[in-house]
Amino acid sequence: MFLRNLKNSILESVETLLTSFIVLMTVYVLVAFPVEVSGSSMSPNLETGDRLLVEKLTQLFEGYNRGDIVVLHPPENDYIDYVKRIIGIPGDTIKIINCKILISRDDTKFLLNEEIYLSPEVCTNGGKSLSEGRIYILKENQFVVLGDNRDNSSDSRYFGIISEDRIQGKVVARMWPFEKVKLY
């Protein structure tokens, strides 16, 4: 009797562990995954060691919006994750000029208001791939991403416009450190 109960307990435990593993892997592959921030390109909003929850479903249902923080693979490198903010979306015409980002869309021109996440004195300079004063038209599935720490960020200004298939998902929460937990 004891051996039968022990055998049933072991089988139930194995079944529970296997089911839990399958559910967690399904969530990880299809729904969401964790990422740890490494580097200062998103400082002061995100710092090295911050742990983020990244969901994958946005791209299937609503698409990405200007201002979203995303995790992406830079061009030509599928093995590194960058955390950046979307600045330009498909259909935008973008120009970096006088430390600001000018966007034209549907016969409307405006300076991108970034004061929600950047201090007003931050200057956005051009780089080798997004030059100062040059106009860039974003086609379907093309995005411009920048780090919030504009003086210390490898982003679209240096590696160019990215395609949507390089975006791995949208950051929905900072889960760690505990005192900085935040939903995005």
C-alpha positions as CSV (number, residue, x, y, z in Angstrom):
1,M,0.0,0.0,0.0
2,F,2.8,2.4,0.9
3,L,4.7,1.7,-2.3
4,R,1.5,2.2,-4.4
5,N,0.9,5.6,-2.7
6,L,4.6,6.6,-3.2
7,K,4.4,5.6,-6.9
8,N,1.2,7.6,-7.4
9,S,2.7,10.6,-5.6
10,I,5.9,10.5,-7.8
11,L,3.8,10.1,-11.0
12,E,1.6,13.1,-10.0
13,S,4.7,15.2,-9.2
14,V,6.3,14.3,-12.6
15,E,3.0,15.1,-14.4
16,T,2.7,18.4,-12.6
17,L,6.3,19.4,-13.4
18,L,6.0,18.3,-17.0
19,T,2.7,20.2,-17.5
20,S,4.2,23.3,-15.8
21,F,7.2,23.2,-18.0
22,I,5.1,22.9,-21.2
23,V,2.9,25.8,-20.2
24,L,5.9,28.0,-19.3
25,M,7.7,27.2,-22.6
26,T,4.5,28.0,-24.5
27,V,4.2,31.3,-22.8
28,Y,7.9,32.0,-23.3
29,V,7.9,31.2,-27.1
30,L,4.5,32.7,-28.0
31,V,3.5,35.3,-25.4
32,A,6.2,36.9,-23.3
33,F,9.8,36.7,-22.1
34,P,12.1,38.4,-19.6
35,V,15.0,40.6,-20.5
36,E,17.8,42.1,-18.4
37,V,19.0,45.6,-19.4
38,S,22.7,45.7,-20.1
39,G,24.3,49.1,-20.8
40,S,23.4,52.7,-20.4
41,S,21.7,53.4,-23.8
42,M,18.2,53.8,-22.1
43,S,19.4,55.8,-19.1
44,P,18.0,57.4,-17.0
45,N,14.7,55.6,-17.7
46,L,16.2,52.1,-17.7
47,E,19.5,51.1,-16.1
48,T,21.8,48.1,-16.2
49,G,20.3,45.3,-14.1
50,D,16.7,46.3,-14.6
51,R,14.6,43.3,-15.5
52,L,11.8,43.8,-18.1
53,L,8.8,41.8,-19.2
54,V,8.5,41.8,-23.0
55,E,5.3,40.6,-24.7
56,K,5.2,39.3,-28.3
57,L,1.5,39.8,-29.2
58,T,1.5,43.5,-30.0
59,Q,2.9,42.9,-33.5
60,L,0.1,40.4,-34.3
61,F,-2.8,42.6,-33.2
62,E,-2.2,46.3,-32.9
63,G,1.3,47.0,-34.2
64,Y,3.9,49.2,-32.6
65,N,3.5,52.9,-31.8
66,R,5.8,55.9,-31.5
67,G,7.2,55.9,-28.0
68,D,7.0,52.2,-27.3
69,I,10.0,50.6,-25.8
70,V,11.0,47.4,-27.6
71,V,13.6,44.7,-27.6
72,L,15.1,44.1,-31.0
73,H,18.0,42.4,-32.8
74,P,20.1,45.0,-34.6
75,P,20.7,44.4,-38.3
76,E,23.1,41.5,-39.1
77,N,23.1,40.2,-35.5
78,D,20.5,37.7,-34.3
79,Y,22.3,36.9,-31.1
80,I,22.2,40.3,-29.2
81,D,19.2,42.1,-27.8
82,Y,18.9,45.9,-27.8
83,V,16.3,47.8,-25.8
84,K,15.3,51.0,-27.6
85,R,12.4,53.4,-28.0
86,I,10.4,53.6,-31.3
87,I,10.7,57.1,-32.7
88,G,9.5,56.6,-36.3
89,I,6.8,54.3,-37.6
90,P,5.8,53.3,-41.1
91,G,4.5,56.2,-43.1
92,D,6.6,58.8,-41.2
93,T,9.1,61.1,-42.9
94,I,11.8,61.8,-40.4
95,K,14.5,64.5,-40.2
96,I,17.0,65.2,-37.4
97,I,17.6,68.9,-37.3
98,N,18.8,71.4,-34.6
99,C,18.9,68.7,-31.8
100,K,15.2,67.8,-32.5
101,I,13.3,65.2,-34.5
102,L,11.0,66.6,-37.2
103,I,8.2,64.2,-38.3
104,S,5.9,64.7,-41.3
105,R,2.9,62.5,-41.7
106,D,-0.3,62.9,-43.7
107,D,0.4,66.5,-44.6
108,T,1.2,67.3,-40.9
109,K,4.6,68.4,-39.6
110,F,5.6,68.4,-36.0
111,L,8.6,68.3,-33.7
112,L,8.5,65.1,-31.7
113,N,7.6,65.8,-28.1
114,E,9.9,63.6,-26.0
115,E,9.6,65.5,-22.7
116,I,7.6,62.6,-21.3
117,Y,10.8,60.5,-21.2
118,L,13.7,62.9,-21.9
119,S,14.7,66.1,-20.2
120,P,14.2,69.2,-22.5
121,E,18.0,69.9,-22.8
122,V,18.7,66.5,-24.4
123,C,20.1,67.0,-27.9
124,T,19.5,64.4,-30.7
125,N,22.4,64.5,-33.1
126,G,22.5,62.5,-36.4
127,G,24.9,59.6,-37.0
128,K,26.4,57.8,-40.0
129,S,23.1,56.1,-40.9
130,L,20.6,58.8,-40.0
131,S,22.5,62.0,-40.9
132,E,21.6,65.5,-39.5
133,G,19.4,67.4,-41.9
134,R,18.6,64.5,-44.3
135,I,15.1,63.3,-44.9
136,Y,14.2,59.6,-44.4
137,I,10.8,58.1,-45.5
138,L,9.7,55.0,-43.6
139,K,8.1,52.4,-45.7
140,E,5.8,49.6,-44.6
141,N,7.3,47.6,-41.7
142,Q,10.2,50.1,-41.2
143,F,11.0,51.8,-37.9
144,V,13.5,54.2,-36.4
145,V,14.6,53.3,-32.9
146,L,16.7,55.5,-30.5
147,G,18.1,55.0,-27.0
148,D,17.0,57.6,-24.4
149,N,20.6,58.3,-23.6
150,R,21.2,60.0,-27.0
151,D,25.0,60.6,-26.3
152,N,25.7,56.9,-25.6
153,S,23.4,54.7,-27.7
154,S,24.0,52.5,-30.7
155,D,20.7,52.9,-32.5
156,S,19.1,53.7,-35.8
157,R,21.5,56.7,-36.2
158,Y,24.3,54.2,-36.5
159,F,22.8,50.9,-37.7
160,G,20.0,52.4,-39.8
161,I,16.3,51.9,-40.1
162,I,15.1,48.5,-38.9
163,S,12.4,46.2,-40.3
164,E,9.6,45.0,-38.1
165,D,10.9,41.4,-38.2
166,R,13.9,42.5,-36.1
167,I,11.6,43.6,-33.2
168,Q,11.3,40.8,-30.7
169,G,8.5,42.4,-28.6
170,K,7.3,45.4,-26.7
171,V,8.3,46.1,-23.1
172,V,5.2,46.0,-20.9
173,A,6.7,46.1,-17.4
174,R,9.8,46.7,-15.4
175,M,9.8,43.9,-12.8
176,W,13.0,44.5,-11.0
177,P,14.4,46.3,-9.0
178,F,11.3,46.1,-6.8
179,E,11.2,49.8,-5.8
180,K,11.1,50.7,-9.6
181,V,8.4,48.3,-10.7
182,K,6.4,50.0,-13.5
183,L,3.9,49.2,-16.2
184,Y,4.5,50.6,-19.7
